């Protein structure tokens, strides 16, 4: 058969059988090429499929790592947007050295417990709240629109001590009821500026 007619036949059968007989199916080796050595080619094909599965698995692991790196980069960016130009420079060192490593750990623990299929549907919110509201950022499922983990910072006024920033998170596992403490950063005895300022 001519190559053009062969390609047309293969693609038509693939469409009509809704993909059950694909262009790489063993039936084409027997019908179109009249190859008597098809057992050798089938064993090569199964090896190729095995390698393909390994590649897909490695790609999914790489995708998870890339996603995790991307989330961490965006998380830090959203935190500094919330801090604004008045708070950010004053708490930057303590945040980077004490709080953010714990945020990283919480994100990694959460991603380990999320179904691999759902990881590609996760995203990070991009609007931290201002004034004295707690929200820094949330990681949520874009399909269900439900939060998976919420990161907050609360301004606490302790009499005779001054103001502290309390960093914590909530997870979907307990329906966001518990506070999981990430740490605190001391501000001063003076009232801190509002977030985003």
C-alpha positions as CSV (number, residue, x, y, z in Angstrom):
1,X,0.0,0.0,0.0
2,X,1.1,3.5,-0.5
3,X,2.1,5.5,2.6
4,X,-0.6,8.1,2.2
5,X,-3.4,5.5,2.0
6,X,-1.8,3.5,4.8
7,X,-1.8,6.6,7.1
8,X,-5.4,7.4,6.1
9,X,-6.5,3.8,7.0
10,X,-4.7,3.8,10.3
11,X,-6.1,7.2,11.4
12,X,-9.6,6.3,10.3
13,X,-9.6,3.0,12.2
14,X,-8.2,4.8,15.3
15,X,-11.1,7.4,15.1
16,X,-13.8,4.8,14.5
17,X,-12.7,2.5,17.3
18,X,-12.5,5.5,19.7
19,X,-8.8,4.9,20.2
20,X,-8.9,1.2,21.1
21,X,-6.9,0.4,18.0
22,X,-4.1,3.0,17.9
23,X,-1.5,3.6,15.2
24,X,1.0,1.7,17.3
25,X,-1.2,-1.3,17.9
26,X,0.2,-4.7,16.9
27,X,-2.5,-5.4,14.4
28,X,-1.0,-2.9,12.0
29,X,2.3,-4.7,12.0
30,X,0.6,-7.9,10.8
31,X,-1.8,-6.4,8.3
32,X,0.2,-3.7,6.6
33,X,3.8,-4.8,6.7
34,X,3.2,-8.6,6.5
35,X,6.1,-8.9,8.9
36,X,6.8,-12.4,10.1
37,X,9.1,-11.1,12.7
38,X,6.4,-9.3,14.7
39,X,7.2,-11.0,18.0
40,X,10.5,-9.3,18.2
41,X,8.9,-6.0,17.5
42,X,6.2,-6.6,20.1
43,X,8.8,-7.1,22.7
44,X,10.6,-3.9,21.6
45,X,7.2,-2.1,21.9
46,X,6.6,-3.4,25.4
47,X,10.0,-2.2,26.5
48,X,9.3,1.2,24.9
49,X,6.0,1.4,26.8
50,X,7.7,0.5,30.1
51,X,10.2,3.3,29.5
52,X,7.4,5.7,28.7
53,X,5.7,4.9,32.0
54,X,9.0,5.5,33.8
55,X,9.3,8.8,32.0
56,X,5.8,9.9,32.9
57,X,6.4,9.0,36.5
58,X,9.7,10.9,36.6
59,X,8.0,13.8,34.9
60,X,5.2,13.9,37.5
61,X,7.8,13.9,40.3
62,X,9.6,16.7,38.6
63,X,6.3,18.5,38.1
64,X,5.6,18.2,41.8
65,X,9.0,19.6,42.7
66,X,8.6,22.4,40.1
67,X,5.1,23.2,41.5
68,X,6.5,23.2,45.1
69,X,9.3,25.5,44.1
70,X,6.8,27.8,42.3
71,X,4.5,27.8,45.3
72,X,7.3,28.7,47.7
73,X,8.5,31.5,45.5
74,X,4.9,32.9,45.3
75,X,4.4,32.4,49.0
76,X,7.3,34.6,49.9
77,X,6.2,37.2,47.3
78,X,2.7,37.3,48.8
79,X,4.1,37.6,52.3
80,X,6.2,40.6,51.4
81,X,3.2,42.2,49.6
82,X,1.3,41.8,52.8
83,X,4.1,43.3,54.9
84,X,4.4,46.3,52.7
85,X,7.2,48.8,52.7
86,X,6.8,49.8,56.4
87,X,6.8,46.4,58.0
88,X,8.8,44.2,55.5
89,X,12.2,45.7,56.0
90,X,12.0,45.6,59.8
91,X,11.0,41.9,60.1
92,X,12.7,40.6,57.0
93,X,15.6,38.8,58.6
94,X,13.5,37.0,61.3
95,X,10.9,36.1,58.7
96,X,13.4,34.6,56.3
97,X,15.4,32.8,59.0
98,X,12.7,31.6,61.4
99,X,9.2,31.8,59.9
100,X,9.6,31.0,56.2
101,X,11.5,27.7,56.7
102,X,8.5,26.5,58.8
103,X,6.1,27.7,56.0
104,X,8.1,25.7,53.6
105,X,7.9,22.6,55.8
106,X,4.1,23.0,56.2
107,X,3.7,23.4,52.4
108,X,5.8,20.2,51.8
109,X,3.8,18.2,54.4
110,X,0.6,19.3,52.9
111,X,1.6,18.5,49.3
112,X,2.7,15.0,50.4
113,X,-0.9,14.4,51.7
114,X,-2.6,15.7,48.6
115,X,-3.6,13.3,45.8
116,X,-1.0,13.4,43.0
117,X,-3.8,14.2,40.4
118,X,-5.0,17.2,42.5
119,X,-1.6,18.8,42.8
120,X,-1.7,20.2,39.2
121,X,-5.0,21.9,40.2
122,X,-3.5,23.7,43.2
123,X,-2.8,27.5,43.1
124,X,-1.9,30.2,45.5
125,X,-4.1,33.3,46.2
126,X,-2.7,36.6,45.1
127,X,-4.5,39.1,47.3
128,X,-3.3,39.3,50.9
129,X,-5.6,41.2,53.2
130,X,-4.8,44.7,54.5
131,X,-5.6,46.7,57.6
132,X,-5.2,44.3,60.5
133,X,-6.7,41.2,58.9
134,X,-4.8,37.9,59.2
135,X,-4.8,36.4,55.7
136,X,-1.3,36.2,54.0
137,X,-2.2,33.6,51.3
138,X,-4.1,30.4,50.8
139,X,-3.3,27.4,48.7
140,X,-6.5,26.2,47.1
141,X,-7.8,23.7,44.5
142,X,-8.8,25.6,41.3
143,X,-11.3,23.0,40.3
144,X,-13.3,22.7,43.6
145,X,-12.4,26.3,44.7
146,X,-11.8,24.9,48.2
147,X,-8.8,25.9,50.3
148,X,-6.2,23.2,51.2
149,X,-4.0,25.3,53.6
150,X,-4.3,28.9,54.9
151,X,-1.4,31.0,56.1
152,X,-2.2,33.8,58.4
153,X,-0.4,36.4,60.5
154,X,-2.1,38.0,63.5
155,X,-1.1,41.2,65.3
156,X,-1.2,40.6,69.0
157,X,-0.9,43.3,71.7
158,X,0.5,41.9,74.9
159,X,0.2,44.3,77.8
160,X,3.6,45.5,79.1
161,X,5.4,43.5,76.3
162,X,4.3,45.2,73.2
163,X,3.1,44.0,69.8
164,X,4.0,40.6,68.2
165,X,3.2,39.1,64.8
166,X,1.9,35.6,65.3
167,X,2.4,33.4,62.2
168,X,0.2,30.3,61.9
169,X,-1.6,28.1,59.5
170,X,-4.8,26.1,59.2
171,X,-5.4,23.0,57.1
172,X,-8.4,21.3,55.5
173,X,-7.7,18.1,57.5
174,X,-9.5,19.5,60.6
175,X,-11.7,21.9,58.7
176,X,-9.4,24.8,59.5
177,X,-10.3,24.7,63.2
178,X,-6.8,24.5,64.7
179,X,-4.0,27.0,64.7
180,X,-0.7,25.5,63.8
181,X,1.9,27.9,65.2
182,X,4.8,28.9,62.9
183,X,6.4,31.4,65.3
184,X,6.3,35.0,66.4
185,X,8.2,38.2,65.6
186,X,8.4,41.1,68.0
187,X,7.5,44.5,66.6
188,X,7.8,47.0,69.4
189,X,5.7,48.7,72.1
190,X,4.3,51.1,69.5
191,X,1.3,50.3,67.4
192,X,2.4,48.7,64.2
193,X,1.3,50.1,60.8
194,X,-1.5,48.4,58.9
195,X,-0.7,45.6,56.5
196,X,0.0,46.5,52.8
197,X,1.2,50.0,53.9
